[in-house]
């Protein structure tokens, strides 16, 4: 399954993560290394994940995404990467569909200066944020993981990752947790990658990016 994940991310420039071509991502993010970790009793409870932002890769389509979040606020590269922006929470939602509109990948990330797409969007006013729709609040996994959560919560929700190791993106040192849910059965083809900031001063790192994909498509 990890090999299938790698093939999916490198399938070609038509399948793009938000703001970064696949070939560039392969250079910027190191492959995670498996680690031997003491597994607590709580972390042995595994959960698979089906949805991110209310969307299930491999099953749902862009029509559903637009019903939930209206039209995307930006697109990147050849137009296959659809992007929504939440200027109140400083987050981005990115969706990659196939040519038929079936969603291949859903990604939610903390926005950074390097990741913000060029668009006509402007910063939200306090009044605008106060009256923001609830749609952006649904940028969450089916088990309740959100951007900004402490990294240990990932393990509390999903158990130990299949792979875990250091990573970099846009020059930032991060930690990559990779999950393959093939153990849950053939109806759950998704894989999930979570990027966290490193632990610092005895404080846990924070989730800055969640990607859920259907690599078997």
C-alpha positions in Angstrom: 0.0 0.0 0.0 2.9 2.4 0.7 4.2 1.6 -2.8 0.7 2.5 -4.1 0.8 5.8 -2.2 4.2 6.7 -3.7 2.9 5.8 -7.2 -0.2 8.0 -6.7 1.8 11.0 -5.5 4.2 10.7 -8.5 1.5 9.8 -11.1 2.2 12.9 -13.1 1.9 16.6 -13.1 -1.8 16.4 -13.7 -2.3 15.3 -10.1 -1.1 18.1 -8.0 -1.1 18.9 -4.3 -2.2 22.4 -3.6 0.4 24.9 -4.7 3.2 22.3 -5.2 3.7 20.0 -8.2 4.1 16.3 -7.3 7.7 16.2 -8.6 8.6 19.1 -6.4 6.8 17.6 -3.4 8.9 14.4 -3.8 12.0 16.5 -3.5 10.9 18.7 -0.6 9.3 16.1 1.6 11.5 13.2 2.7 10.1 9.7 2.8 9.0 8.8 6.3 11.0 6.1 8.2 9.5 3.4 10.2 10.3 3.8 13.9 10.1 1.4 16.9 7.9 3.1 19.4 6.4 2.0 22.7 2.7 1.6 22.0 0.4 2.6 24.9 -2.8 0.7 25.6 -4.8 3.7 24.3 -2.8 3.9 21.0 -3.5 0.2 20.2 -7.1 1.1 19.4 -7.0 1.7 15.6 -9.5 3.6 13.6 -9.7 4.0 9.9 -10.7 7.3 8.2 -13.2 7.6 5.4 -13.7 11.4 5.1 -12.0 14.8 5.3 -14.1 17.9 5.1 -17.2 15.7 4.7 -15.8 14.2 1.4 -14.8 10.6 0.7 -12.0 10.2 -1.9 -12.8 7.7 -4.5 -16.6 7.9 -3.9 -17.6 11.6 -3.8 -17.4 14.0 -6.7 -16.9 17.7 -7.2 -20.6 18.3 -7.4 -20.9 17.4 -3.8 -17.9 19.5 -2.9 -19.5 22.5 -4.5 -22.8 21.9 -2.7 -20.9 21.9 0.6 -18.5 24.8 -0.1 -19.8 26.6 -3.2 -17.4 27.3 -6.0 -13.6 27.1 -5.3 -12.0 30.5 -4.7 -8.9 29.6 -6.7 -7.3 27.0 -9.0 -3.7 26.1 -9.6 -1.5 25.0 -12.4 -3.7 23.3 -15.1 -6.9 23.8 -13.2 -7.1 20.3 -11.7 -6.4 21.6 -8.2 -9.5 23.2 -6.7 -8.8 25.5 -3.7 -11.0 27.1 -1.0 -9.6 29.6 1.4 -10.7 30.4 5.0 -9.0 33.8 5.8 -10.5 33.7 9.3 -8.8 30.5 10.3 -5.9 30.9 7.9 -6.6 27.5 6.3 -6.8 26.1 2.8 -8.9 23.3 1.5 -7.6 21.7 -1.7 -9.3 19.0 -3.8 -7.9 17.0 -6.7 -10.5 15.4 -8.9 -10.0 13.0 -11.9 -11.3 14.0 -15.4 -14.7 12.7 -14.5 -15.0 14.8 -11.4 -14.5 12.0 -8.9 -12.4 13.2 -6.0 -9.0 11.6 -5.7 -7.6 13.6 -2.8 -8.7 16.1 -0.1 -6.2 18.2 1.7 -6.6 20.7 4.5 -3.6 22.8 5.5 -2.6 25.8 7.6 -2.0 28.6 5.2 1.5 30.1 5.0 2.8 32.9 2.8 4.3 30.3 0.4 1.1 28.3 0.2 -1.4 31.0 -0.5 -2.6 30.9 -4.1 -2.7 34.0 -6.2 -6.3 35.1 -6.3 -8.6 38.0 -5.8 -9.3 36.9 -2.2 -8.6 39.4 0.5 -8.2 39.2 4.2 -11.4 38.8 6.1 -12.6 41.6 8.3 -13.5 40.9 11.9 -17.1 41.4 11.0 -16.8 39.0 8.2 -15.2 36.4 10.4 -17.9 36.8 13.0 -20.5 36.0 10.4 -18.6 33.3 8.6 -20.6 30.4 7.4 -20.3 27.0 9.2 -19.0 25.3 6.0 -15.4 26.1 6.8 -15.9 24.6 10.3 -16.4 21.3 8.6 -12.8 21.1 7.4 -12.4 18.1 9.8 -11.8 14.4 9.6 -14.6 11.9 10.3 -13.0 11.2 13.7 -12.7 14.9 14.6 -9.0 15.7 13.8 -8.5 19.4 12.8 -5.7 21.7 12.0 -4.1 23.0 15.2 -4.7 19.8 17.2 -1.8 18.5 19.3 0.1 15.8 17.3 -0.4 13.1 20.0 -4.1 13.4 19.3 -3.5 11.8 15.9 -2.2 8.7 17.5 -5.0 8.7 20.1 -7.5 8.7 17.3 -5.9 6.4 14.7 -3.2 4.4 16.6 0.4 4.2 15.7 1.1 5.3 12.1 2.6 2.8 9.6 5.5 5.2 9.1 6.7 8.2 11.0 9.7 10.4 10.4 11.1 13.9 9.8 10.0 15.9 6.8 10.4 19.3 5.3 8.0 21.6 3.4 8.6 25.1 2.2 11.8 25.1 4.3 9.9 24.2 7.5 11.0 21.2 9.6 8.0 18.9 10.2 7.1 15.4 11.2 5.1 13.2 8.8 2.7 10.5 10.1 1.5 8.1 7.4 -1.5 5.7 7.7 -2.7 3.1 5.3 -6.1 1.7 6.0 -6.0 -1.4 3.9 -6.3 -3.4 7.2 -9.9 -2.2 7.4 -11.0 -4.1 4.3 -11.3 -3.5 0.5 -14.0 -0.8 1.0 -11.5 1.4 2.7 -8.7 2.2 0.2 -7.8 5.5 1.6 -4.4 6.5 2.9 -3.8 9.5 5.2 -0.8 11.7 5.7 -0.6 14.2 8.6 2.1 16.8 9.0 2.9 18.2 12.4 5.3 20.8 13.7 8.1 19.2 15.9 7.8 19.0 19.6 9.6 22.0 21.2 10.3 23.0 24.8 8.5 19.9 26.0 5.3 21.1 24.2 3.7 18.8 21.6 3.8 19.7 18.0 0.6 20.8 16.2 -1.1 19.5 13.1 -0.6 21.8 10.2 -1.7 19.6 7.3 -4.0 16.6 6.7 -4.3 14.7 3.4 -6.7 11.9 2.6 -6.4 10.1 -0.7 -7.6 7.1 -2.6 -4.4 5.9 -4.3 -5.9 2.7 -5.8 -7.9 4.8 -8.3 
